[in-house]
Amino acid sequence: MKILDQARSAATRCRDAASTKVDGLRAKRQHARLISELGEARYAKSKGVTTSDAEIERIIAEIDALGDPDANTTPQNADDPE
């Protein structure tokens, strides 16, 4: 049974690591989409197309809420060698 427990533990660690990476990729894609949307809104406003300041502020607030998608926010486990 010990070998099954070790395999289960390894599978759980792999799943958690994969989930963390997927979440990071989702955050980066969301951040890139918002930056693009912000650029489009600012450009449209500069050309006189109707874009409200509230819309621009909403996009900025969403970007701020996401934080830096490139920052490593997950602490390394001291037991796991890199």
N, C-alpha and C positions, 0 to 999 in steps of 0.2 A: 504494500500500500504506500510505502514511502516514495517509491518512484512515481506513482500516480499523483501524489500530492506535489511533488517537485514539478511534474509536467503541468499540472493545473496552475501552479504558481507562476511558472514561466509563461504560460499562455495568457494569464491575467496581466502580467507585466507588459507583454507584447501588445495586448489589446489596449491597455492604458496608454502606452507610448504612441500607438497608431492613432488613437482618439485625440491625443494632445496635438499631434501633427496635423490632423485633419481640421481641428478647431483653429489652429494657427493659419492654415491655408484659407479657411473661410474668412477669417478676420482680415487677412491681406487682400482678398478679393473684394470684400465689402469696402475696405478702405480705398482701394483703387477706384471702385465704382463711384464712391462719394466724391473723391477728388475730381474725377472726370465730370460728374454732375455739377460740382461747384464751379469748375472752369466754364462749362457750358452756360451756367446761370450768369456768371460774371460777364462773359462775352456778350450774351444776349442783352444784358442790362446796358453795356457800353454802346451797343448798336441801337439802343432805343426800343428794343423789343420788350414787351411787358414781362418783367421778372421782378417780383416784390422783394424788398429787403427782408421780409419775414421768411421767405423761402430760402434765401441765402443764409440767414441766421440759423434756420432749421438744419441745413446741411452742415454748417460749421459745428453746431451742437452735436450732431450725430458723429462727426469725425472726432470731436473731443471726447465723446463718450466711449468711442472704441479704443482710444489711447494709441500708443505706438505699436503697430502690429509686428514690428521687427524686434521689439524688446523681448528678452527671454524672461518671462514671468514665472516659469516653473522652476523651483529649486531642484538642484541635482541631489539625488539620493547618495549619501556617503558610502553606501554599501555597493552601489553599482559602478564598476569601473567604466571609463569611457573608452 
